[in-house]
Amino acid sequence: MKAIVQDRYGSPDDLELREIDRPAIGDDEVLVRVHATSVHPDVWHMIRGEPYALRLMGAGLRRPKHRVPGSDVAGTIESVGTNVTRFRPGDEVFGATFTGNLWRNGGTYAEYVAVGADCLESKPAAITFEQAAAVPISGSIALQGLREEGRIRYGQKVLINGAGGGVGTFAVQIAKAYGAHVTGIDSAGKLNTIGSIGADRVADYMKEDFTRTGEYYDLILDIAGNHPWSECKRALTPDGTYVLSGADHFGREGRRWFGSLGRFLKLAVMSPFVRQLPGLRGARDPGDRPVVLKELVEAGKLTPVVDRTFPLSDVSEAIRYLETGQARGRIVIAV
Ligand SMILES: NC(=O)c1ccc[n+]([C@@H]2O[C@H](COP(=O)([O-])OP(=O)(O)OC[C@H]3O[C@@H](n4cnc5c(N)ncnc54)[C@H](OP(=O)(O)O)[C@@H]3O)[C@@H](O)[C@H]2O)c1
């Protein structure tokens, strides 16, 4: 089969399209013919091998342990392992190839991938394979931040900082589905998109510093992470919650050893003393995120936003495009 192979950590230019063997499946796995997969920041971290801490966290010390990148998949079941009863060949499915630590290569930048059957859900008929491939990791991050960490409730005022990107476009729609009043912050060129997916109010971060407007929010989901906690807390109600989702900006913050881990750790250490910080309560995956996301799509409350689709041969170009931060929603690879 054709696959993108990563022999070393480095730059997107080190990735090569090659012929390799199809993966074998275990008893609890299925073989999926990949139709689409996504490009997201954790794929970028794996290709760069940064922050270096990820190499100690199981990704592979000197080179990636698994050579084929990618973790989101939408496709058709080709064959099933002997213990699998949920799916049959021909079923259309979507999901991520693993849960937990996202700094791993999951093998989806290929024509076929072996996946645990428990990781997959049937693809909603109303969305394309390309749209379905955008959902699993980014939708889960948004749901985790809003539901488990943020404990979002009906009628709350919610601010999404970085609302026009891969995670943000899911977060806006999920917050609306929970009945929140949503303000979306991002660059000027993305505000129309953020409004079109349901945000009640949008603002350009170059024109408005949300930490200084005098507005208070019940929940801030900070995907851009460009303000320190000391500034974000100015915009929170006394019982509000601040959830940080990321702050790396594709290595531009220069923290090559630990990335944004240091900032997450600091907030976790402070959390027993600051009621607006959720600590680690979102860390345990309740396991129902894929089902919840699928149900939101089927109910018409969540429509994945796909910026551009690249062919498998152009993965390097797709990663470089991700690094620019220009994408509205998620970038997808059609296989
Ligand atoms: N796999 C995942 O998706 C995943 C998992 C865990 C954590 N995260 C973290 O979440 C963060 C975002 O991920 P993503 O996939 O949503 O990235 P993304 O698609 O690049 O979106 C980030 C958005 O933030 C906007 N932004 C940049 N500077 C901003 C500022 N000062 N104020 C407000 N918005 C700003 C960007 O817009 P402009 O570039 O136009 O300014 C962009 O629309 C990353 O740090 C990532 O590490 C992602």
PDBQT file of the ligand as one rigid body, heavy atoms in Angstrom, charges set to zero:
ROOT
HETATM    1  N1  LIG A 401      -4.788  17.714  18.134  1.00  0.00    +0.000 N 
HETATM    2  C1  LIG A 401      -5.279  18.875  18.442  1.00  0.00    +0.000 C 
HETATM    3  O1  LIG A 401      -6.004  19.471  17.691  1.00  0.00    +0.000 OA
HETATM    4  C2  LIG A 401      -4.860  19.449  19.779  1.00  0.00    +0.000 A 
HETATM    5  C3  LIG A 401      -4.753  18.621  20.880  1.00  0.00    +0.000 A 
HETATM    6  C4  LIG A 401      -4.381  19.160  22.121  1.00  0.00    +0.000 A 
HETATM    7  C5  LIG A 401      -4.067  20.485  22.212  1.00  0.00    +0.000 A 
HETATM    8  N2  LIG A 401      -4.150  21.237  21.113  1.00  0.00    +0.000 N 
HETATM    9  C6  LIG A 401      -3.677  22.588  21.223  1.00  0.00    +0.000 C 
HETATM   10  O2  LIG A 401      -4.664  23.515  20.920  1.00  0.00    +0.000 OA
HETATM   11  C7  LIG A 401      -4.053  24.604  20.267  1.00  0.00    +0.000 C 
HETATM   12  C8  LIG A 401      -4.829  24.947  19.013  1.00  0.00    +0.000 C 
HETATM   13  O3  LIG A 401      -5.042  23.824  18.227  1.00  0.00    +0.000 OA
HETATM   14  P1  LIG A 401      -5.854  23.998  16.871  1.00  0.00    +0.000 P 
HETATM   15  O4  LIG A 401      -5.825  22.705  16.189  1.00  0.00    +0.000 OA
HETATM   16  O5  LIG A 401      -7.183  24.643  17.120  1.00  0.00    +0.000 OA
HETATM   17  O6  LIG A 401      -4.876  25.032  16.122  1.00  0.00    +0.000 OA
HETATM   18  P2  LIG A 401      -5.220  26.039  14.949  1.00  0.00    +0.000 P 
HETATM   19  O7  LIG A 401      -6.122  25.368  13.964  1.00  0.00    +0.000 OA
HETATM   20  O8  LIG A 401      -3.940  26.620  14.482  1.00  0.00    +0.000 OA
HETATM   21  O9  LIG A 401      -6.098  27.171  15.670  1.00  0.00    +0.000 OA
HETATM   22  C9  LIG A 401      -5.568  28.122  16.570  1.00  0.00    +0.000 C 
HETATM   23  C10 LIG A 401      -6.345  29.405  16.319  1.00  0.00    +0.000 C 
HETATM   24  O10 LIG A 401      -5.911  30.388  17.270  1.00  0.00    +0.000 OA
HETATM   25  C11 LIG A 401      -5.840  31.633  16.564  1.00  0.00    +0.000 C 
HETATM   26  N3  LIG A 401      -4.965  32.562  17.269  1.00  0.00    +0.000 N 
HETATM   27  C12 LIG A 401      -3.618  32.757  17.132  1.00  0.00    +0.000 A 
HETATM   28  N4  LIG A 401      -3.216  33.752  17.938  1.00  0.00    +0.000 NA
HETATM   29  C13 LIG A 401      -4.322  34.170  18.603  1.00  0.00    +0.000 A 
HETATM   30  C14 LIG A 401      -4.536  35.184  19.574  1.00  0.00    +0.000 A 
HETATM   31  N5  LIG A 401      -3.546  35.958  20.016  1.00  0.00    +0.000 N 
HETATM   32  N6  LIG A 401      -5.784  35.347  20.043  1.00  0.00    +0.000 NA
HETATM   33  C15 LIG A 401      -6.826  34.579  19.604  1.00  0.00    +0.000 A 
HETATM   34  N7  LIG A 401      -6.679  33.623  18.650  1.00  0.00    +0.000 NA
HETATM   35  C16 LIG A 401      -5.429  33.419  18.175  1.00  0.00    +0.000 A 
HETATM   36  C17 LIG A 401      -5.289  31.227  15.204  1.00  0.00    +0.000 C 
HETATM   37  O11 LIG A 401      -5.590  32.247  14.250  1.00  0.00    +0.000 OA
HETATM   38  P3  LIG A 401      -4.468  33.052  13.406  1.00  0.00    +0.000 P 
HETATM   39  O12 LIG A 401      -3.371  32.066  13.129  1.00  0.00    +0.000 OA
HETATM   40  O13 LIG A 401      -5.213  33.482  12.191  1.00  0.00    +0.000 OA
HETATM   41  O14 LIG A 401      -4.007  34.175  14.260  1.00  0.00    +0.000 OA
HETATM   42  C18 LIG A 401      -6.085  29.965  14.942  1.00  0.00    +0.000 C 
HETATM   43  O15 LIG A 401      -7.323  30.235  14.302  1.00  0.00    +0.000 OA
HETATM   44  C19 LIG A 401      -2.610  24.224  19.956  1.00  0.00    +0.000 C 
HETATM   45  O16 LIG A 401      -1.742  24.900  20.853  1.00  0.00    +0.000 OA
HETATM   46  C20 LIG A 401      -2.566  22.781  20.211  1.00  0.00    +0.000 C 
HETATM   47  O17 LIG A 401      -1.309  22.356  20.712  1.00  0.00    +0.000 OA
HETATM   48  C21 LIG A 401      -4.576  20.779  19.911  1.00  0.00    +0.000 A 
ENDROOT
TORSDOF 0
